[in-house]
Amino acid sequence: MARYFVKNRRDGARLLSSALVITGSALFRLDHPIGQLLALIGAMVCIYWWFCYRQLQN
């Protein structure tokens, strides 16, 4: 199975922080269906990337 993540911690941190910013901004618009969808997808991506980030050695 292909892993959709980078191979170093610096770029992984950048990806994770970008996903957290997008998810955080979507949380401000939970009253709108698009905000709910973005928050849900963003949270799933953040969780997946967090687990991938934790497995990186350097």
N, C-alpha and C positions, 0 to 999 in steps of 0.2 A: 504494500500500500504506500502510495506517495505521501510524503510528509510536507505539508505546505508551511514551511518555516525556514528561517535562515540557519546557518551553521555556526554563528558566533554570537556571543552574549551582547555585544554592543548593538548590532543591528536588531537583535531580538528585543532588546530594551526599547529601541525606537519604535518597532512595530507595536509592541504592547502598549506603550504610552500613547501612541496615535489612536489605537483602538479604544483605550480608556477615555480619551478626550471626546471621541465621537459618541461613545455610549453615554458619557456624562451629559453632553449637550442634548442627546435624545431624551434623557430623563426629564429635562425641563419641559418637554412637550408630550408628556404622557396622556394628555387630554385629547390628542389627535391620533388617528389610527396609524399614520406614518411614523409618528414619534414612538408609538408602542412597538411597531414592527422593527424600527431601527434599534430600539433599546433591547429587544429580545435577541435579535441577530448579533448585535454588538456584545451583549453579555456572553453569548455562546462562543463567539470568536475570542473574547478576552480569556475565558476559562480554558479554551483549547490552547491558546498561545502561552498562557501561564504554565500549563503542564509541559509544553514543549520547551519553554525557557528554562524551567527547573532541571531539565535533563541535559542541558548544555554544560560542558566542562569549562570551556574558556571562551 
